[in-house]
Amino acid sequence: MSNIFHDSSVINKADCVRHINQFITNGESVVVATLVARKKSDLRTAGSKMLVRRNGEIAGVAEGGALERKIIATAAPVFASGMPSLINFDGLGTVEDKETGISENVERIFLENIDPDVSSLHLFNTLHDRLSKGHTSLLLSRLSAPADSCEQDIRRCLLGGNDVVAGSFLSSLLLRETLSRGQDLNTPIVFQFDGICYFLELFLPLYPLYILGAGKVGRFTAQLAAFSGFRVVVMDDDPWFANSERFPLADEVVVLESFCDCFQGRSVDANSSVVVITRGHEHDKEVLSQVLLTEAGYVGMMGCKADGPKKVAQVGHEGGTHLDVSRVHCPIGLPIGGATPEEIAMSIVAELISARTKRLT
């Protein structure tokens, strides 16, 4: 059976939140279908999503496969009832969800209707805002509740840190249980508490990519990186190049006073990537000396095979700092034989994706 769901990275989740906000802001309900891991082979795609509109159109995926059509058909009763559903799809059709007796080729999918009400608008706008600011969140959704349950009014709840930041109020016991379940959570889970079934999912912010240099290569790198699920921050000291008109897909465009202090007030950690492609070697060296003082997980600098490594080595020994230049990818990008700015950008982003994948595995 073909799998319509894409890789379980924060790319699909971030796109999903953006699409949800667009739909409900325009007054439109949408059903979100999320793949839930049942076995180890599911783990890489668990958390991947598909959005279904009332007219049967979908957002994000369009392969026309059998499973896709079944999800669209199953979304109709979810729209009608407004109640979420956890369903197993096999090669023959849908079956009731059971913990045992499910064949290996079954896809376990959580479907949830999101209406354009005040609560949903606030929750998903808050989630989008938290992701854009680099904050991690937990999203709890109720599957079912007995009529006499004290938690029956809970519909959806967003948690940040140890507190509820949007959505339904949680009792202290359920809050504690949710936070406990959310520790070290990698894939969406379904759990029971006090006779009620819940769906819990982790939302991580996009990994940041800092592009130092707003020339042609930087421009195309920013576009491809945005499509590839990075949070793109472009930096340059020339406002004629560093502006939102030239970088419409960038999350931030920063005009620096100079390249002497690029990362002031920013936390560049192991999940961050830095691409150094300024307009001159002196600027490159200035930026590189700062990058190597951070914990950036990927550092790449433009340079030819002959001179690039030499310039990197110079940075490592200047001022007696003895920086670890072995971290630097120079020449930058995978060797795909490209020569144009567009092709160079492709090779850079390919290497960025490769480095990100290695960090995730």
C-alpha positions in Angstrom: 0.0 0.0 0.0 1.4 3.4 -0.9 2.1 5.8 1.8 0.9 9.4 1.1 2.6 10.8 4.1 5.9 12.6 3.9 8.9 12.6 6.3 8.0 13.2 10.0 10.2 16.3 10.3 9.0 19.7 11.6 8.6 20.7 7.9 5.1 19.3 7.5 4.0 20.3 11.0 5.0 23.9 10.5 3.3 24.0 7.1 0.2 22.4 8.6 -0.1 25.1 11.3 0.3 27.8 8.7 -2.4 26.2 6.5 -4.7 25.7 9.4 -4.4 29.4 10.3 -5.2 30.4 6.8 -8.3 28.3 6.6 -9.8 29.1 9.9 -9.0 32.8 9.6 -11.1 32.7 6.4 -13.9 31.1 8.3 -13.4 27.6 6.9 -13.3 24.3 8.9 -10.7 21.7 8.1 -9.9 18.1 9.1 -6.4 17.3 10.0 -5.2 13.7 9.4 -2.1 12.7 11.3 -0.1 9.5 11.0 0.4 7.7 14.4 3.3 5.3 14.7 2.2 1.7 15.3 5.6 0.0 14.7 9.2 0.9 14.3 8.9 1.3 10.6 6.3 4.1 11.1 8.6 6.2 13.3 10.2 8.2 10.4 6.8 9.3 9.1 4.8 9.5 12.3 3.5 13.0 12.8 3.1 13.7 9.1 -0.1 15.4 8.1 -2.7 15.9 5.5 -5.4 18.6 5.6 -8.9 17.9 4.1 -11.4 20.6 3.2 -15.2 20.2 3.2 -15.2 20.0 -0.6 -12.8 17.1 -0.5 -9.8 19.1 -1.6 -6.5 18.5 0.3 -3.6 20.7 1.2 0.0 19.6 1.1 -0.3 16.2 -0.6 -1.9 15.3 -4.0 -0.9 11.8 -5.2 -4.3 10.5 -5.7 -3.6 7.1 -4.0 -6.1 4.7 -2.5 -5.3 5.6 1.1 -5.6 9.3 0.3 -9.1 8.8 -1.1 -10.1 6.8 1.9 -8.9 9.6 4.2 -10.9 12.1 2.3 -14.1 9.9 2.5 -13.5 9.4 6.3 -13.2 13.1 6.8 -16.8 13.6 5.9 -18.3 12.1 9.1 -15.7 13.9 11.1 -16.8 17.2 9.6 -20.5 16.2 10.3 -20.0 15.1 13.9 -17.3 17.5 14.8 -15.7 14.7 16.9 -12.2 13.5 16.4 -11.5 9.9 15.4 -8.7 7.4 15.5 -9.0 4.9 12.7 -7.0 2.1 11.2 -6.8 1.9 7.4 -5.8 -1.4 5.8 -5.6 -2.5 2.2 -9.3 -3.4 2.1 -10.8 -0.4 3.8 -11.3 1.0 7.3 -11.6 -1.0 10.4 -12.4 -0.2 14.0 -9.3 0.8 16.1 -8.0 -2.1 18.2 -4.8 -2.6 20.0 -4.4 -6.2 18.8 -5.0 -8.1 15.7 -4.0 -5.4 13.2 -2.0 -6.5 10.2 1.4 -5.0 9.5 0.2 -2.9 6.5 -2.3 -0.9 8.5 -2.0 2.8 8.7 -3.2 4.3 12.1 -4.5 7.8 11.5 -5.9 10.4 13.9 -8.5 12.7 12.2 -9.6 15.9 13.9 -12.0 18.6 12.9 -10.9 22.2 13.5 -13.6 24.9 13.3 -13.0 28.6 12.9 -14.2 29.5 16.4 -12.5 31.9 18.7 -10.8 29.2 20.8 -9.3 27.5 17.7 -8.2 30.8 16.2 -6.4 31.8 19.5 -4.8 28.3 19.9 -3.4 27.9 16.4 -2.3 31.5 16.2 -0.5 31.0 19.5 1.1 27.8 18.2 2.2 29.6 15.0 3.7 32.5 17.1 5.5 30.1 19.4 7.0 28.1 16.5 8.1 31.3 14.8 9.9 32.4 18.0 11.7 29.1 18.4 9.5 27.7 21.2 8.5 24.1 21.6 4.8 23.2 22.3 2.7 20.2 23.2 -0.8 19.9 21.7 -3.3 17.7 23.5 -6.6 16.7 21.9 -9.4 14.7 23.5 -10.7 11.7 21.6 -13.6 10.7 23.8 -14.9 11.2 27.3 -17.6 9.5 29.4 -20.6 11.7 30.2 -19.8 11.7 33.9 -16.2 12.6 33.4 -14.9 15.8 35.0 -12.7 16.3 31.9 -15.5 16.0 29.4 -15.3 19.7 28.5 -11.7 19.4 27.4 -11.4 19.7 23.6 -8.0 20.9 22.8 -5.1 22.3 24.8 -1.7 23.9 24.0 1.1 23.6 26.5 4.3 25.5 26.6 6.9 24.8 29.3 4.8 23.6 32.3 1.7 25.7 31.7 -1.4 25.8 29.5 -0.9 28.7 27.0 -4.1 28.3 25.0 -7.2 26.2 24.8 -9.0 24.2 27.5 -8.3 24.2 31.2 -6.7 21.0 32.5 -7.0 19.6 36.0 -3.8 19.4 38.0 -3.7 15.6 37.6 -4.2 15.6 33.9 -1.7 18.5 33.5 0.9 16.5 35.4 0.1 13.3 33.3 0.4 15.2 30.0 3.7 16.8 30.9 5.0 13.5 32.0 3.9 11.9 28.7 5.4 14.8 26.8 8.9 14.3 28.2 11.3 13.0 25.5 8.3 12.7 23.1 9.4 12.2 19.5 6.2 10.9 17.8 2.5 11.5 18.4 1.0 9.1 21.0 -2.5 8.1 22.1 -3.0 7.5 25.8 -5.7 7.0 28.4 -6.2 8.9 31.6 -9.2 8.4 34.0 -11.1 6.5 31.3 -10.6 9.2 28.6 -8.5 8.8 25.4 -6.2 11.6 24.4 -3.9 12.4 21.4 -0.7 14.1 22.3 1.8 15.7 19.8 5.0 17.6 20.0 5.5 20.7 17.8 9.2 21.7 17.4 10.2 25.0 15.8 12.0 24.9 12.4 15.7 24.7 12.7 17.3 28.1 12.0 19.5 28.8 9.0 21.6 32.0 9.1 22.7 33.1 5.6 25.5 35.7 5.9 25.5 37.5 2.5 22.5 38.7 0.5 23.9 38.3 -3.0 22.6 36.0 -5.8 23.7 32.8 -4.2 22.3 33.8 -0.9 19.0 34.7 -2.5 18.5 31.4 -4.2 19.8 29.5 -1.1 17.2 31.3 1.0 14.4 30.3 -1.4 15.3 26.6 -1.6 16.0 26.4 2.2 12.6 27.9 3.0 11.0 25.2 0.8 13.1 22.6 2.5 11.8 23.5 6.0 14.4 25.8 7.5 13.7 29.0 9.4 15.7 31.3 7.2 17.5 34.4 8.6 19.3 36.5 6.0 22.0 39.0 7.2 24.0 41.6 5.3 25.2 45.2 5.9 23.8 46.5 2.6 20.1 47.3 2.7 19.9 47.4 -1.1 20.5 43.7 -1.0 19.1 42.7 2.4 15.4 43.5 2.2 12.1 41.6 2.1 11.5 42.3 -1.6 14.5 40.3 -2.5 13.9 37.6 0.1 10.1 37.2 0.3 10.4 33.7 1.8 12.8 34.5 4.5 11.5 34.6 8.1 13.9 37.4 9.0 16.0 39.8 6.9 18.5 41.7 9.1 20.5 44.7 8.0 23.7 44.7 10.0 25.7 47.8 11.0 28.7 45.7 10.2 29.7 42.0 10.1 31.7 42.5 13.3 29.0 41.3 15.6 26.5 39.2 13.6 25.0 37.0 16.3 24.6 39.4 19.2 21.5 38.4 21.3 21.0 35.2 19.4 21.4 31.7 20.6 23.2 29.7 17.8 23.0 26.1 19.0 23.7 22.6 17.6 20.4 22.7 15.6 21.5 25.9 13.8 23.1 26.1 10.4 25.3 29.0 9.2 26.1 29.7 5.5 28.9 32.3 5.0 28.7 33.8 1.5 29.4 37.5 1.9 30.7 39.7 -0.9 34.3 39.5 0.2 36.9 37.2 1.8 37.6 39.6 4.6 34.0 39.7 5.6 33.8 35.9 5.3 36.8 35.5 7.7 35.2 38.0 10.1 31.9 36.1 10.2 33.6 32.7 10.3 35.6 33.7 13.4 32.4 34.5 15.1 30.5 31.4 13.9 33.2 29.1 15.3 32.7 30.5 18.8 29.1 29.2 18.6 27.7 25.6 18.8 26.3 25.7 15.2 25.7 22.2 13.9 26.6 23.1 10.4 29.0 25.8 9.2 29.7 26.3 5.5 31.8 28.9 3.7 32.1 29.7 0.0 35.6 29.2 -1.4 37.3 27.3 -4.2 39.1 24.0 -3.6 42.5 25.7 -3.9 42.1 28.8 -1.7 39.1 28.1 0.4 40.6 25.7 2.9 43.7 27.9 3.3 41.5 30.9 4.3 39.6 28.8 6.7 42.9 27.6 8.3 44.0 31.2 8.7 40.9 32.0 10.7 41.7 29.1 13.0 45.1 30.5 14.0 44.5 34.3 13.9 44.7 36.0 17.3 45.9 32.8 19.0 42.3 31.5 19.3 43.0 28.1 17.7 39.4 27.7 16.6 38.3 24.3 15.4 38.2 24.8 11.6 37.5 21.1 11.0 33.8 22.0 11.5 33.8 24.1 8.3 32.5 22.8 5.0 34.6 24.6 2.4 34.1 24.6 -0.5 30.5 24.7 0.6 27.8 22.4 -0.8 27.7 18.8 -2.2 29.8 18.2 -5.3 27.0 18.1 -7.9 29.1 19.9 -10.6 27.0 23.1 -10.6 28.4 26.5 -11.6 25.5 29.0 -11.8 24.2 30.7 -8.6 21.1 28.6 -8.8 23.1 25.4 -9.0 25.4 26.4 -6.3 22.4 27.1 -4.1 21.1 23.7 -4.8 24.3 22.1 -3.7 24.4 24.2 -0.5 20.8 23.3 0.5 21.5 19.6 -0.4 24.4 19.6 2.1 22.2 21.4 4.7 19.5 18.8 4.4 22.2 16.0 4.7 23.6 17.6 7.8 20.2 18.0 9.3 19.2 14.4 8.6 22.4 13.2 10.3 21.6 15.2 13.4 18.1 13.7 13.5 19.2 10.1 13.3 
